[in-house]
Amino acid sequence: MTIGFEGAREGDVPGGCRSTGPVGVAAFADTVRRRPILTVAMLTALVSALALVFPHWDREVAALFFRPSEGFAAARSEPLLLLRAVGRQAWVVAIVLAVAGAAVKIVRSRRARIPTLRRAVFLATSLALGPGLIVNLVLKEGWGRPRPRDVLDFGGDLAFVPAWIPGGGCPTNCSFPSGEASSAMWLVAFVFVVPRAWRPFVLVASLAAAMAVSVNRMAFGGHFLSDVAIGWGLVVLVVLVCRVAFLRRPLPWVRIGE
């Protein structure tokens, strides 16, 4: 997944790119590069549509981790429980390191204060809006989708409900979307604030962390595939919008040229 490039702005008109492969692939790559927000929004909408049209896919994927005699056995695996514990704290560690690094920059250089402030606002806002408000407060608490381990197909007592359909039997802290998978995917925000030389490593590391945390949650019977995939899309979309708002435009309370 490509999530942004220096010099590319949302709304730029495509043109002037050289196709090095099939026309369709080159056109898609150009759209991703020039319009990452539109691309992620369309992909999230596509995944949502597929989850609604083919809801049995969620149950079939969940069944890969379920055994009638054992249930979701991965939920009792000590190594996987440790992985979950580490994954739940990864974003906290990342924030602590970011705050420490920002403090050092501000102390060392007055000229670094404004760029550092912009990055801090970007990180804080994208975290609060994406994993915080949209995923955990609005959707998880308001949609009521039961988790795989709670539905009749896998030994529970609640009916299966497709993604985006509100009114399921779960009272609180429900399945849709995955909070932990969304928080892990939010780590891609650091790609936009670290030095350029670090960006490939940070991108690969954040995507690997998101994949590990997400598959682990599905193996535990905690989430369906659509909970994970849609959560990813929503969070990346928020990150990209916040990037435009805070990293590519002047902050309203900062004088230009300061």
N, C-alpha and C positions, 0 to 999 in steps of 0.2 A: 504494500500500500504506500503510495506517494502522497505526502500531505503538505507539500509546499516548497517553494523555491524562492530564492532571493530574486527580486525584480519582478516577480509575477504578482499582479494585483487582481483582486476580484473585479470582474467586469471588463478586463482587457479583451480586445477583439482578436480572435485567432487569426494568424496569417504569417506567412514568411517562414514556416517551419519546413524542414526537409524530411520527407518520409523515407525511412531506411528499411521499412518492412511493408507488410500489407497495408492498404489504405485504411482499413477499419481499425487496425491496431494503432497506426500512427495518429489517426484522428482521436481515438480514445485517450492516448497518452498526452496529446496536446491539450485536450479538454481537462484532464487531471492536473496538468501543470498550470494552466491558465485559470481554471475555475475549480479549485479544490472544494469550495463550499458547495457549489452546485453538484459536483460529482458525488460527494459523500451524502448529500441529501437524497439524490436519486437512488444511490445504492441502498440506503436505509429504507427508502420507500419500496424498493424492489424486494428486499428481504422481508419487509412487513407484509407485502402482498402475497409472497410465496407462503409465508407462515399462516396466512388466513385461508388461502386457497387449498393448501396441502397440510392441514394441521396434523395429519397422521405422521408426518416426518418427525415431529417433536417426540412422539411416543416411540417411534422406531429407534431413534438415536438414544433415547433414555433407556430403552430395553437392552442396549448393548452393555450397559453397566449393571444390569439387574439379574439376579438369579432367584427363582421362587423359594429355594431353600435357604438362601443367605441374605436376600434383600440387596441393598446397595452395600456390598462388603467393603468397598473402598473407604467408606465412612468410618471404618474401624481400624484402618491401617495407620500405624504410628508414623511412618515416613510421610504419608499424605496429610495426616493431621498437622505435622510439623510444617509442611509446605503451605498449608492453609494459614497457619499462624504467622509465618513469615510474610506471606502475601498480604495479609490484612494490615501489616505494619509497614509495608514497603513505601506507601505514599507518605506516611508520617515521617519516616527516615528521610525521604527525598525533600520534604518541606523543611525539616530541620537543617539539612545540609545547604539548602538554598538560602535560608535565612542567615546562616553563619557566613556563607560566601558573600552575600549582599552586605552584611555588616562590615566585613573586612574591606570590601571595595569602597564603601562610603567613608570609612575611617582613613583609608589610604589616599583617596583622591576626591576632591570636590567636584571635578568634572564628571565623575562616574555616578553622581547622585541621581540625576534625572533619568539616564538610561536604566539604572538599577531600580528606581521607583517604578518605571513603566513595566519592567519584567515582573516585579513583585505584584503589582496590581493585576497583570495578566494571569499569573499563576493563581492568585487568590480568588479572582472572579470566576475563572473557568472551573476551578474546583468547587466553589460554592454553588454555581449554577448547574453544572453538569451532574457529577455524582451526588452532590448535596441536594439541591432543590428539585430538579427534574426527576432524577432516578429514585432517590430514597424517600423524599417527602411527598411528592405528587403521585408518581406511578406505583411504587411499591406499596404505599399505604392506601392508595385510592382505587386500584384496579381489582384487587382481591383474587388474583390468579393463584390457585393452589400449586405447591411445589410437586415435582414428580413423586417423591416419597409419600405424598399425602393423597394421591389420586387412586381411584379404584384399580386401575391397571397394574399398580405396583404395591398393592397391599394396604392402601389407605382407605379412607371413607368419604372422599370428596370426588365430585365429577371433574373430569378433565375440561379445561377451558382454553381455547386458542389464545394466542397473543393478541393484544389490543382489545379484547372483549372484556368489558368491566362486569362486575357483579358476581364473581366467583365466590366460593365458600370460604376462602381464607380471610380471617378477620384483620390481621396486621402482619407487617414484615413479610410480604408475600413474594411470589416467585418472579413476577414481571416488573422491571427487568432485573438483571443480576447486579446487585450493588457492588460486590467484590470484583466482578469482572469489569464493571464500569470504572471503578476506582483504579484498577490496574491499567486499564487502557488510557486513563487520564495522564499517565506518566509520559505519554508522547508529547505533552505540552513542553517538556524540558528540551525537546529538540530545537525549539525556537528561542531558547534563552542561553544555551551553552555556546562556547566558542565553535566556530565553523568546523574546525578539525575534529571536534568531538561528536558532531552530529550523526554521522553514520553509526558509530558505536551506540550512542544513546537511543537511536531509533530501533536498532536491532535488539538491544537489551530490553527496551520497554515493550516491544511487540512480543518478545519471547516470554516476558513476565506475564503479560496479559493472556497469552495462550495457555501457559502453565496453570495460572490461577483459574481460568475459565473451564478448562477440561477437568480440573480437579473438582470444581463445583458441580459439574454435570455428573462426574463419577460418584459423587456423594449423594446423588439424588436430590440435590438442592435447587437445580435449575434445568430448564429445557434449553435446547440449542437456540431457539429464537430469543429467549431471555438474554442470552449472552450476546448474540449477533446484533440485536437491536440496541442493546445497551452500549455496545461498542460504537455503533453509528451515531447515536445521540450524543455521546460524550465527545467524539472526534469533531462532530459538527459544532458543538459549543466551543471547543478549543479553537477551531478555525475562525469562528465569528469573533471570539475575544481577541485573537491574534490581529485581525483587521482593526478592531476597535482600539486596542491598547498599544500595539507594537508598530502599526503602520500609519497611525494618525496622531497628531499632537493631543496630549491630554488637556482637557478644557481648563484646568487650573494651573497649567504651566505656560509661562510666556515663551513664545517662539524665539529661539536663539539664546535662551537662558542656559 
